[in-house]
């Protein structure tokens, strides 16, 4: 039985290259959870191995801008000439259906969501060291040296925003990080403010 009829929005965020996608996939591979992934929308080209509607919703800039005009995003941003955003209608539908929705986004996007969704849980994923982050960005092989340098400079600024999150999780090991996040989600469901009305219905009901 769920402790709350409406689902819980879990925002997993952190600097580019910290391993958000890898940790999220490890989290979904774990047992005993009911998590749904919120697929973001982007105008960037599809990378090898990616699938539309699974990794992202890949759309044209014209379609993306039309959605912006219609207030169709929880958050969106432009980065390196491409747009990224979270479709509001799809997230709301999943939450209303009682699903636990995991939103994996960049730091600025997470802070925009925070201003709109007050009861979401915000988790900041960090690398074990700055060198580890640099090594991960280089090993991806998807950016040139200049782009890597830009991402590292951006990460330096984002580290200073960690205090705006509810939790900080160090990605020293993918499965350890995923296990910590699952523990956070379970603990959040036990918070009085989320479960008190269910508790009241139990103790006030017929015995």
Backbone as a chain_set.jsonl record, in Angstrom:
{"seq": "XXXXXXXXXXXXXXXXXXXXXXXXXXXXXXXXXXXXXXXXXXXXXXXXXXXXXXXXXXXXXXXXXXXXXXXXXXXXXXXXXXXXXXXXXXXXXXXXXXXXXXXXXXXXXXXXXXXXXXXXXXXXXXXXXXXXXXXXXXXXXXXXXXXXXXXXXXXXXXXXXXXXXXXXXXXXXXXXXXXXXXXXXXXXXXXXXXXXXXXXXXXXXXX", "coords": {"N": [[0.834, -1.194, 0.0], [0.575, 2.198, -0.818], [1.922, 5.061, 0.853], [1.041, 7.531, 0.253], [-1.44, 8.83, -1.916], [-0.944, 10.395, -4.163], [1.863, 10.498, -6.298], [5.449, 10.693, -5.662], [7.777, 13.19, -6.445], [11.042, 12.887, -7.396], [13.954, 14.573, -7.632], [16.853, 14.22, -9.267], [20.0, 15.472, -9.451], [22.95, 17.327, -10.518], [26.375, 18.197, -11.435], [27.368, 18.156, -14.93], [28.548, 15.094, -16.155], [28.847, 13.822, -13.747], [27.651, 11.427, -13.426], [24.893, 11.001, -13.397], [22.99, 9.724, -15.094], [23.948, 7.081, -15.152], [23.81, 6.324, -12.447], [21.083, 6.629, -12.047], [20.08, 4.605, -13.742], [21.125, 2.359, -12.448], [19.727, 2.571, -10.076], [17.117, 2.041, -10.942], [17.423, -0.583, -11.615], [17.406, -1.902, -9.254], [15.714, -3.861, -6.693], [12.346, -3.967, -5.266], [10.958, -1.418, -5.527], [8.95, 1.291, -6.845], [9.348, 2.969, -9.277], [9.283, 5.55, -11.734], [10.64, 6.823, -14.702], [11.16, 10.152, -15.613], [11.086, 11.323, -18.727], [13.066, 13.605, -20.431], [12.873, 16.415, -22.722], [14.503, 17.368, -25.744], [16.402, 19.36, -28.091], [18.762, 18.618, -29.135], [20.93, 16.603, -31.275], [20.363, 13.074, -31.688], [22.315, 10.701, -29.956], [24.581, 7.93, -30.661], [23.067, 4.821, -29.965], [21.039, 5.863, -28.406], [17.47, 6.242, -27.807], [14.446, 7.532, -29.063], [12.027, 8.887, -26.909], [12.796, 7.281, -24.884], [15.473, 7.784, -23.905], [15.46, 10.534, -24.363], [12.907, 12.852, -25.452], [13.148, 13.642, -28.649], [13.027, 16.568, -30.405], [12.222, 19.185, -32.801], [13.594, 22.56, -32.898], [11.604, 24.389, -33.387], [9.246, 23.103, -32.529], [9.848, 22.818, -29.835], [10.038, 25.492, -28.966], [7.418, 26.291, -29.346], [6.147, 24.856, -27.34], [7.242, 26.128, -25.146], [6.02, 28.633, -25.328], [3.456, 27.849, -24.731], [3.616, 27.353, -22.07], [4.521, 24.814, -21.328], [6.488, 23.429, -19.918], [8.114, 22.215, -16.942], [10.602, 23.077, -16.402], [13.214, 24.507, -18.387], [16.101, 24.87, -20.48], [18.742, 26.432, -22.371], [21.586, 25.117, -23.798], [24.776, 25.104, -25.104], [23.668, 25.722, -27.595], [21.45, 24.098, -27.855], [18.174, 23.085, -26.734], [16.827, 21.946, -23.606], [14.361, 20.317, -21.687], [11.674, 19.72, -19.271], [8.748, 18.104, -19.785], [5.751, 19.33, -18.615], [3.104, 18.292, -18.515], [3.344, 15.484, -18.741], [4.755, 14.728, -16.433], [2.986, 15.54, -14.386], [0.813, 13.894, -14.942], [1.865, 11.347, -14.386], [2.419, 11.608, -11.642], [-0.153, 12.052, -10.605], [-1.235, 9.59, -11.071], [-0.085, 8.162, -9.117], [2.53, 7.329, -9.333], [6.046, 7.018, -8.563], [8.127, 9.439, -9.484], [11.121, 9.916, -11.118], [13.222, 12.486, -11.791], [15.793, 13.427, -13.8], [18.053, 15.843, -14.077], [19.921, 18.848, -15.036], [21.642, 21.23, -12.878], [20.673, 23.994, -12.823], [18.164, 23.652, -13.952], [16.971, 22.026, -12.02], [16.731, 23.785, -9.865], [14.843, 25.526, -10.864], [12.635, 23.833, -10.99], [12.308, 23.437, -8.281], [11.247, 25.858, -7.458], [8.68, 25.624, -8.329], [7.534, 23.131, -7.632], [6.87, 22.351, -4.609], [6.828, 20.162, -2.859], [8.579, 18.264, -3.781], [11.465, 16.036, -3.764], [14.81, 16.784, -3.482], [17.886, 15.814, -4.722], [21.33, 16.023, -4.675], [23.889, 15.016, -6.656], [27.267, 14.236, -6.357], [30.747, 14.1, -7.406], [33.459, 11.971, -6.21], [35.776, 13.447, -6.194], [37.27, 16.398, -7.703], [39.026, 15.724, -9.724], [38.102, 13.217, -10.436], [35.707, 13.886, -11.656], [36.657, 15.34, -13.884], [38.055, 13.304, -15.214], [35.943, 11.601, -15.899], [34.443, 13.158, -17.685], [36.26, 13.449, -19.788], [36.655, 10.78, -20.521], [34.216, 10.097, -21.615], [34.248, 10.904, -24.249], [32.668, 12.491, -25.873], [32.889, 15.183, -26.111], [34.994, 17.969, -27.08], [38.24, 19.303, -26.011], [37.884, 22.001, -25.296], [35.161, 22.149, -24.727], [34.997, 20.404, -22.563], [36.467, 21.85, -20.69], [34.77, 24.05, -20.352], [32.546, 22.792, -19.206], [33.664, 21.907, -16.797], [34.256, 24.321, -15.544], [31.689, 25.29, -15.236], [30.728, 23.363, -13.486], [32.152, 23.976, -11.175], [30.857, 26.279, -10.26], [28.347, 25.202, -9.807], [28.733, 23.402, -7.706], [28.649, 25.046, -5.507], [26.018, 25.436, -5.066], [24.902, 23.374, -3.741], [23.763, 23.481, -1.212], [21.142, 24.152, -1.566], [19.701, 21.922, -1.95], [17.92, 18.971, -0.739], [19.288, 16.671, -0.055], [22.636, 15.328, -0.227], [24.512, 13.214, -2.217], [27.309, 11.198, -2.615], [28.866, 10.052, -5.486], [30.701, 7.718, -5.334], [30.738, 5.052, -5.803], [28.739, 3.454, -8.122], [26.565, 1.683, -7.471], [26.459, 1.871, -4.691], [25.751, 4.565, -4.447], [23.226, 4.528, -5.683], [21.86, 2.878, -3.88], [21.852, 4.478, -1.589], [20.219, 6.561, -2.47], [17.779, 5.227, -2.852], [17.222, 4.587, -0.218], [16.795, 7.146, 0.788], [14.44, 7.859, -0.567], [12.614, 6.02, 0.515], [12.671, 6.819, 3.18], [11.603, 9.382, 2.943], [8.95, 8.844, 2.345], [8.043, 8.016, 4.782], [7.886, 10.275, 6.287], [6.138, 12.384, 8.509], [4.567, 14.519, 7.497], [3.927, 13.641, 4.959], [2.585, 11.238, 5.296], [0.672, 11.38, 7.293], [-2.147, 11.648, 6.959], [-2.929, 9.175, 5.981], [-2.234, 7.604, 8.104], [-4.004, 8.572, 10.048], [-6.425, 7.726, 8.965], [-6.21, 5.037, 9.341], [-6.11, 4.647, 12.167], [-8.454, 5.774, 12.931], [-10.377, 4.323, 11.741], [-12.687, 1.509, 11.488], [-12.236, -1.136, 13.813]], "CA": [[0.0, 0.0, 0.0], [1.319, 3.451, -0.853], [1.663, 5.956, 1.971], [0.325, 8.698, -0.265], [-2.077, 8.486, -3.173], [-0.21, 11.081, -5.215], [3.239, 10.06, -6.337], [6.517, 11.549, -5.154], [8.727, 13.623, -7.46], [12.417, 12.839, -6.918], [14.792, 15.293, -8.583], [18.261, 13.821, -9.181], [20.707, 16.515, -10.169], [24.382, 17.435, -10.27], [27.129, 18.685, -12.593], [27.518, 17.288, -16.092], [29.645, 14.14, -16.029], [28.915, 13.235, -12.411], [27.128, 10.065, -13.496], [23.46, 10.978, -13.072], [22.309, 8.697, -15.874], [24.418, 5.764, -14.729], [23.237, 6.057, -11.121], [19.64, 6.451, -12.221], [19.84, 3.272, -14.305], [21.402, 1.398, -11.379], [18.6, 2.681, -9.149], [15.964, 1.367, -11.528], [17.716, -2.024, -11.668], [17.26, -2.459, -7.916], [14.424, -4.479, -6.384], [11.469, -3.388, -4.246], [10.618, -0.011, -5.692], [7.958, 1.576, -7.881], [9.855, 4.219, -9.82], [9.054, 5.863, -13.144], [11.602, 7.818, -15.165], [10.618, 11.283, -16.369], [11.903, 11.538, -19.925], [13.172, 15.009, -20.804], [12.767, 16.747, -24.145], [15.677, 18.116, -26.185], [16.563, 19.631, -29.524], [20.084, 18.163, -29.586], [20.879, 15.382, -32.08], [20.4, 11.803, -30.989], [23.633, 10.063, -29.928], [24.529, 6.483, -30.944], [22.533, 3.987, -28.897], [19.889, 6.492, -27.758], [16.174, 5.985, -28.415], [13.455, 8.576, -28.857], [11.014, 8.502, -25.952], [13.421, 6.491, -23.818], [16.528, 8.632, -23.341], [14.889, 11.88, -24.478], [12.01, 13.119, -26.576], [13.927, 14.472, -29.568], [12.118, 17.389, -31.2], [12.828, 20.326, -33.478], [13.576, 23.793, -32.11], [10.31, 25.025, -33.587], [8.28, 22.455, -31.647], [10.226, 23.12, -28.461], [9.679, 26.886, -28.68], [5.96, 26.341, -29.252], [5.812, 24.363, -26.002], [7.61, 27.19, -24.211], [4.952, 29.635, -25.405], [2.26, 27.272, -24.114], [3.937, 27.051, -20.668], [4.465, 23.359, -21.273], [7.646, 22.819, -19.249], [8.434, 22.517, -15.554], [11.854, 23.825, -16.536], [13.921, 24.296, -19.643], [17.288, 25.704, -20.612], [19.505, 26.318, -23.606], [22.986, 24.834, -23.483], [25.531, 24.811, -26.322], [22.834, 25.879, -28.775], [20.312, 23.182, -27.86], [17.247, 23.215, -25.621], [16.497, 20.786, -22.787], [13.254, 20.679, -20.82], [10.85, 18.68, -18.656], [7.339, 18.312, -20.14], [4.942, 19.438, -17.4], [1.915, 17.449, -18.541], [3.689, 14.078, -18.532], [5.112, 14.562, -15.025], [1.768, 15.654, -13.594], [0.005, 12.698, -15.165], [2.479, 10.242, -13.656], [2.24, 11.834, -10.21], [-1.574, 11.857, -10.3], [-1.487, 8.151, -11.12], [0.55, 7.556, -7.951], [3.88, 6.842, -9.626], [7.209, 7.725, -8.028], [8.743, 9.953, -10.703], [12.507, 10.351, -10.983], [13.588, 13.495, -12.786], [17.255, 13.541, -13.858], [18.301, 17.077, -14.811], [21.051, 19.68, -14.639], [21.445, 21.991, -11.649], [19.802, 25.153, -12.995], [16.809, 23.142, -14.166], [16.453, 21.539, -10.739], [16.351, 24.932, -9.045], [13.588, 26.031, -11.422], [11.585, 22.922, -10.541], [12.129, 23.68, -6.846], [10.389, 27.032, -7.281], [7.313, 25.288, -8.742], [7.04, 21.914, -6.975], [7.384, 22.52, -3.246], [6.924, 18.917, -2.104], [9.52, 17.339, -4.421], [12.68, 15.713, -3.015], [15.93, 17.188, -4.328], [19.116, 15.094, -4.386], [22.49, 16.548, -5.401], [24.895, 13.972, -6.844], [28.592, 14.836, -6.504], [31.829, 13.138, -7.614], [34.331, 11.853, -5.035], [36.804, 14.484, -6.291], [37.216, 17.161, -8.945], [39.758, 14.958, -10.733], [37.217, 12.148, -10.902], [34.758, 14.495, -12.593], [37.398, 15.633, -15.103], [38.338, 12.021, -15.885], [34.698, 11.084, -16.46], [34.094, 13.969, -18.85], [37.2, 13.123, -20.867], [36.465, 9.387, -20.944], [32.98, 9.96, -22.409], [34.627, 11.069, -25.642], [31.614, 13.16, -26.641], [33.186, 16.61, -26.201], [36.398, 18.323, -27.271], [38.894, 19.843, -24.816], [37.283, 23.286, -24.927], [33.856, 21.877, -24.121], [35.273, 19.821, -21.25], [36.873, 22.957, -19.814], [33.565, 24.831, -20.055], [31.724, 22.009, -18.285], [34.326, 21.9, -15.489], [34.07, 25.657, -14.965], [30.28, 25.341, -14.836], [30.593, 22.5, -12.311], [32.687, 24.718, -10.019], [29.782, 27.158, -9.787], [27.216, 24.39, -9.36], [29.055, 22.825, -6.403], [28.309, 26.032, -4.482], [24.558, 25.465, -4.927], [24.472, 22.122, -3.113], [22.977, 23.759, -0.002], [19.75, 24.36, -1.94], [19.11, 20.59, -2.099], [17.556, 18.286, 0.497], [20.281, 15.644, 0.24], [23.838, 15.242, -1.054], [24.972, 11.831, -2.34], [28.582, 11.091, -3.321], [28.905, 8.937, -6.43], [31.989, 7.033, -5.264], [30.444, 3.765, -6.436], [27.402, 3.611, -8.706], [25.529, 0.946, -6.751], [26.34, 2.468, -3.363], [24.998, 5.806, -4.612], [21.839, 4.162, -5.95], [21.301, 2.347, -2.64], [21.607, 5.623, -0.706], [19.065, 7.298, -2.993], [16.578, 4.451, -2.554], [16.973, 4.757, 1.22], [16.227, 8.486, 0.949], [13.056, 7.823, -1.047], [11.81, 5.297, 1.506], [12.56, 7.663, 4.37], [10.702, 10.486, 2.63], [7.575, 8.362, 2.422], [7.676, 7.83, 6.182], [7.764, 11.574, 6.945], [4.792, 12.643, 9.018], [3.813, 15.421, 6.625], [3.466, 12.919, 3.768], [1.814, 10.029, 5.596], [-0.204, 11.533, 8.455], [-3.572, 11.436, 6.685], [-3.121, 7.728, 5.874], [-2.157, 7.092, 9.469], [-5.247, 8.928, 10.718], [-7.504, 6.884, 8.462], [-6.035, 3.701, 9.903], [-6.435, 4.591, 13.585], [-9.824, 6.221, 13.139], [-11.287, 3.398, 11.082], [-13.263, 0.433, 12.309], [-11.302, -2.187, 14.25]], "C": [[0.876, 1.255, 0.0], [0.954, 4.308, 0.356], [0.961, 7.225, 1.518], [-0.229, 8.361, -1.641], [-1.391, 9.151, -4.353], [1.25, 10.659, -5.149], [4.213, 11.102, -5.816], [7.463, 11.894, -6.301], [10.119, 13.684, -6.843], [13.309, 13.473, -7.974], [16.256, 14.941, -8.327], [19.067, 14.766, -10.063], [22.187, 16.52, -9.793], [25.086, 17.898, -11.526], [27.177, 17.666, -13.729], [28.729, 16.385, -15.903], [29.733, 13.459, -14.685], [28.371, 11.809, -12.386], [25.654, 9.948, -13.165], [22.734, 9.851, -13.801], [22.682, 7.295, -15.441], [23.826, 5.378, -13.381], [21.74, 5.83, -11.23], [19.308, 5.071, -12.779], [20.084, 2.19, -13.267], [20.273, 1.391, -10.358], [17.397, 1.915, -9.662], [16.173, -0.144, -11.636], [17.538, -2.7, -10.311], [15.853, -3.001, -7.7], [13.629, -3.618, -5.4], [11.305, -1.881, -4.367], [9.579, 0.132, -6.793], [8.293, 2.941, -8.475], [9.564, 4.332, -11.313], [10.014, 6.969, -13.546], [10.889, 8.905, -15.967], [11.549, 11.591, -17.536], [11.884, 13.017, -20.3], [13.05, 15.185, -22.311], [13.978, 17.588, -24.543], [15.656, 18.342, -27.692], [17.929, 19.171, -30.021], [19.954, 16.885, -30.396], [20.959, 14.123, -31.216], [21.8, 11.187, -31.075], [23.498, 8.573, -30.228], [24.03, 5.701, -29.731], [21.333, 4.576, -28.184], [18.604, 6.198, -28.525], [15.206, 7.106, -28.063], [12.366, 8.073, -27.914], [11.537, 7.673, -24.802], [14.5, 7.317, -23.124], [16.072, 10.086, -23.295], [13.737, 11.814, -25.47], [12.782, 14.089, -27.47], [12.975, 15.23, -30.493], [12.887, 18.517, -31.871], [12.786, 21.551, -32.557], [12.239, 24.503, -32.232], [9.266, 24.432, -32.638], [8.576, 22.788, -30.189], [9.778, 24.533, -28.078], [8.166, 27.061, -28.579], [5.498, 25.88, -27.872], [6.155, 25.399, -24.932], [6.508, 28.241, -24.161], [3.682, 29.153, -24.704], [2.464, 26.917, -22.647], [3.916, 25.54, -20.416], [5.625, 22.669, -20.589], [7.684, 23.178, -17.766], [9.698, 23.358, -15.492], [12.394, 23.573, -17.93], [15.135, 25.208, -19.656], [17.922, 25.483, -21.98], [20.967, 26.15, -23.236], [23.695, 24.38, -24.752], [24.631, 24.781, -27.561], [21.649, 24.952, -28.87], [19.462, 23.386, -26.612], [17.026, 21.878, -24.925], [15.353, 21.184, -21.854], [12.48, 19.478, -20.311], [9.385, 18.943, -18.969], [6.44, 18.244, -18.9], [3.79, 18.44, -17.391], [2.224, 15.987, -18.244], [4.048, 13.805, -17.072], [3.862, 14.586, -14.153], [0.884, 14.417, -13.74], [0.544, 11.516, -14.367], [2.295, 10.388, -12.147], [0.789, 11.587, -9.793], [-1.949, 10.38, -10.291], [-0.814, 7.409, -9.964], [1.947, 7.024, -8.18], [4.94, 7.67, -8.904], [8.044, 8.153, -9.234], [10.143, 10.473, -10.417], [12.848, 11.276, -12.14], [15.096, 13.714, -12.713], [17.612, 14.75, -14.724], [19.524, 17.821, -14.285], [20.648, 20.601, -13.482], [20.476, 23.161, -11.814], [18.352, 24.739, -13.218], [16.178, 22.675, -12.87], [15.987, 22.696, -9.865], [15.063, 25.583, -9.56], [12.413, 25.149, -10.996], [11.279, 23.176, -9.071], [11.185, 24.854, -6.603], [8.927, 26.736, -7.61], [6.713, 24.127, -7.966], [7.623, 21.858, -5.568], [7.596, 21.205, -2.509], [7.824, 17.879, -2.768], [10.73, 17.119, -3.517], [13.875, 15.949, -3.934], [17.234, 16.566, -3.831], [20.243, 15.577, -5.287], [23.567, 15.466, -5.448], [26.246, 14.619, -7.127], [29.641, 13.754, -6.743], [32.677, 13.026, -6.352], [35.451, 12.882, -5.028], [36.639, 15.231, -7.607], [37.935, 16.415, -10.069], [38.891, 13.837, -11.303], [36.211, 12.682, -11.909], [35.437, 14.784, -13.925], [37.653, 14.366, -15.904], [37.09, 11.466, -16.555], [34.299, 11.849, -17.717], [34.979, 13.623, -20.039], [36.934, 11.723, -21.414], [35.196, 9.179, -21.756], [33.263, 10.082, -23.894], [33.6, 11.763, -26.5], [31.87, 14.653, -26.807], [34.67, 16.848, -26.455], [36.944, 18.974, -26.001], [38.26, 21.149, -24.349], [35.946, 23.082, -24.22], [34.016, 21.284, -22.725], [35.641, 20.92, -20.252], [35.681, 23.81, -19.406], [32.699, 24.101, -19.037], [32.333, 21.982, -16.88], [34.168, 23.243, -14.786], [32.628, 25.814, -14.468], [30.057, 24.514, -13.567], [31.083, 23.202, -11.05], [31.616, 25.625, -9.424], [28.625, 26.348, -9.198], [27.476, 23.739, -8.005], [28.604, 23.751, -5.267], [26.798, 26.125, -4.241], [24.013, 24.233, -4.219], [23.578, 22.355, -1.899], [21.498, 23.976, -0.301], [18.994, 23.027, -2.096], [18.788, 19.988, -0.739], [18.62, 17.285, 0.928], [21.47, 15.769, -0.708], [24.306, 13.789, -1.035], [26.255, 11.81, -3.16], [28.571, 9.857, -4.21], [30.321, 8.341, -6.451], [31.91, 5.657, -5.9], [28.988, 3.828, -6.89], [26.322, 2.938, -7.868], [25.371, 1.422, -5.31], [25.505, 3.744, -3.426], [23.516, 5.513, -4.84], [21.145, 3.658, -4.688], [20.979, 3.475, -1.66], [20.372, 6.403, -1.155], [17.767, 6.553, -2.695], [16.221, 4.555, -1.078], [16.35, 6.117, 1.507], [14.756, 8.496, 0.555], [12.146, 7.135, -0.029], [11.613, 6.139, 2.766], [11.592, 8.815, 4.142], [9.238, 10.063, 2.736], [7.109, 8.192, 3.857], [7.555, 9.153, 6.933], [6.308, 11.833, 7.34], [3.963, 13.482, 8.058], [3.287, 14.733, 5.38], [2.475, 11.81, 4.116], [0.767, 10.193, 6.694], [-1.669, 11.249, 8.141], [-3.888, 9.962, 6.504], [-3.133, 7.104, 7.265], [-3.468, 7.366, 10.208], [-6.402, 8.042, 10.273], [-7.421, 5.476, 9.026], [-6.507, 3.651, 11.366], [-7.858, 5.043, 13.877], [-10.844, 5.292, 12.5], [-11.823, 2.337, 12.026], [-12.214, -0.611, 12.621], [-12.02, -3.537, 14.144]], "O": [[1.834, 1.334, 0.77], [-0.184, 4.281, 0.824], [0.35, 7.919, 2.33], [0.428, 7.69, -2.437], [-1.265, 8.552, -5.421], [1.804, 10.483, -4.064], [3.842, 12.248, -5.563], [7.899, 11.012, -7.04], [10.356, 14.431, -5.893], [13.407, 12.965, -9.09], [16.825, 15.315, -7.302], [18.842, 14.848, -11.271], [22.616, 15.818, -8.878], [24.462, 17.987, -12.583], [27.042, 16.463, -13.505], [29.808, 16.851, -15.536], [30.596, 12.604, -14.482], [28.606, 11.069, -11.431], [25.208, 8.9, -12.698], [21.956, 9.113, -13.196], [21.824, 6.415, -15.37], [23.391, 4.242, -13.19], [21.192, 4.94, -10.58], [18.351, 4.438, -12.333], [19.341, 1.211, -13.204], [19.904, 0.338, -9.837], [16.73, 1.216, -8.899], [15.205, -0.899, -11.736], [17.52, -3.928, -10.224], [14.921, -2.652, -8.424], [14.152, -2.685, -4.792], [11.499, -1.155, -3.391], [9.357, -0.791, -7.576], [7.614, 3.933, -8.212], [9.595, 3.345, -12.048], [10.183, 7.945, -12.814], [10.117, 8.614, -16.88], [12.668, 12.064, -17.341], [10.818, 13.609, -20.468], [13.116, 14.219, -23.071], [14.43, 18.429, -23.766], [14.998, 17.628, -28.448], [18.23, 19.314, -31.206], [18.979, 16.15, -30.234], [21.56, 14.131, -30.141], [22.399, 11.156, -32.15], [22.415, 8.009, -30.068], [24.51, 5.893, -28.614], [20.665, 3.871, -27.429], [18.631, 5.938, -29.728], [15.151, 7.567, -26.923], [11.843, 6.973, -28.09], [10.809, 7.391, -23.85], [14.452, 7.525, -21.912], [16.279, 10.78, -22.299], [13.603, 10.853, -26.227], [13.036, 15.229, -27.08], [12.221, 14.63, -31.259], [14.049, 18.772, -31.553], [12.047, 21.58, -31.573], [11.789, 25.149, -31.286], [8.496, 25.165, -32.017], [7.658, 23.012, -29.4], [9.213, 24.746, -27.005], [7.689, 27.892, -27.807], [4.567, 26.448, -27.303], [5.445, 25.531, -23.935], [6.11, 28.685, -23.084], [2.927, 29.953, -24.152], [1.614, 26.269, -22.036], [3.365, 25.064, -19.423], [5.744, 21.446, -20.665], [7.335, 24.292, -17.376], [9.841, 24.235, -14.64], [12.08, 22.569, -18.569], [15.187, 26.199, -18.928], [17.668, 24.482, -22.65], [21.52, 26.932, -22.463], [23.287, 23.414, -25.396], [24.796, 23.946, -28.449], [20.907, 24.997, -29.852], [19.962, 23.806, -25.568], [17.035, 20.822, -25.556], [15.373, 22.277, -21.289], [12.602, 18.371, -20.835], [8.823, 19.916, -18.466], [6.383, 17.218, -18.222], [3.528, 17.808, -16.368], [1.445, 15.319, -17.565], [3.683, 12.761, -16.532], [3.702, 13.739, -13.275], [0.282, 13.956, -12.77], [-0.218, 10.773, -13.748], [2.042, 9.403, -11.453], [0.534, 10.985, -8.75], [-2.871, 9.971, -9.585], [-0.947, 6.192, -9.835], [2.499, 6.339, -7.318], [4.757, 8.864, -8.665], [8.606, 7.306, -9.928], [10.332, 11.357, -9.581], [12.771, 10.896, -13.308], [15.616, 14.137, -11.68], [17.493, 14.7, -15.948], [20.084, 17.479, -13.243], [19.468, 20.729, -13.155], [19.548, 23.303, -11.019], [17.427, 25.393, -12.735], [14.99, 22.898, -12.637], [14.958, 22.595, -9.198], [14.285, 26.127, -8.777], [11.333, 25.649, -10.682], [10.119, 23.133, -8.661], [10.41, 24.841, -5.646], [8.036, 27.493, -7.226], [5.518, 24.129, -7.671], [8.737, 21.374, -5.367], [8.449, 21.127, -1.626], [7.828, 16.721, -2.353], [10.993, 17.915, -2.615], [13.948, 15.387, -5.026], [17.635, 16.76, -2.683], [20.128, 15.545, -6.512], [24.091, 15.053, -4.414], [26.364, 15.452, -8.026], [29.45, 12.61, -6.33], [32.617, 13.913, -5.5], [36.02, 13.167, -3.975], [35.954, 14.76, -8.515], [37.512, 16.464, -11.224], [38.939, 13.546, -12.498], [35.898, 12.017, -12.897], [34.87, 14.509, -14.982], [37.49, 14.351, -17.124], [37.165, 10.921, -17.656], [33.867, 11.249, -18.702], [34.497, 13.517, -21.167], [36.98, 11.505, -22.625], [35.091, 8.206, -22.503], [32.6, 9.443, -24.711], [33.638, 11.649, -27.725], [31.157, 15.323, -27.554], [35.506, 16.023, -26.087], [36.209, 19.174, -25.034], [38.115, 21.379, -23.149], [35.64, 23.76, -23.239], [33.262, 21.62, -21.812], [35.18, 20.914, -19.111], [35.585, 24.244, -18.258], [32.176, 24.717, -18.109], [31.607, 22.028, -15.887], [33.969, 23.295, -13.572], [32.385, 26.399, -13.412], [29.296, 24.91, -12.684], [30.497, 23.042, -9.979], [31.492, 25.72, -8.203], [28.005, 26.756, -8.216], [26.541, 23.542, -7.23], [28.224, 23.283, -4.194], [26.355, 26.811, -3.32], [22.799, 24.066, -4.107], [22.727, 21.521, -1.588], [20.681, 23.984, 0.619], [17.788, 23.019, -2.346], [19.308, 20.429, 0.286], [18.834, 17.069, 2.121], [21.339, 16.247, -1.835], [24.476, 13.201, 0.033], [26.293, 12.34, -4.27], [28.301, 8.75, -3.746], [31.038, 8.444, -7.446], [32.886, 5.158, -6.462], [28.109, 4.214, -6.119], [25.286, 3.539, -7.584], [24.268, 1.382, -4.763], [24.655, 3.98, -2.568], [22.653, 6.171, -4.259], [19.979, 3.971, -4.451], [19.954, 3.436, -0.979], [19.577, 6.851, -0.328], [16.767, 7.169, -2.327], [15.042, 4.604, -0.727], [15.478, 6.233, 2.368], [13.923, 9.071, 1.256], [11.046, 7.609, 0.253], [10.526, 6.167, 3.344], [10.842, 9.186, 5.045], [8.391, 10.843, 3.17], [5.908, 8.22, 4.125], [7.161, 9.16, 8.099], [5.38, 11.533, 6.589], [2.789, 13.19, 7.83], [2.303, 15.187, 4.797], [1.612, 11.481, 3.303], [0.046, 9.243, 7.0], [-2.369, 10.668, 8.97], [-4.991, 9.526, 6.832], [-3.923, 6.208, 7.563], [-3.981, 6.495, 10.912], [-7.248, 7.652, 11.078], [-8.438, 4.799, 9.174], [-7.218, 2.726, 11.758], [-8.409, 4.739, 14.935], [-12.047, 5.46, 12.698], [-11.461, 2.279, 13.2], [-11.387, -0.935, 11.769], [-11.435, -4.574, 14.458]]}, "num_chains": 1, "name": "protein.A"}
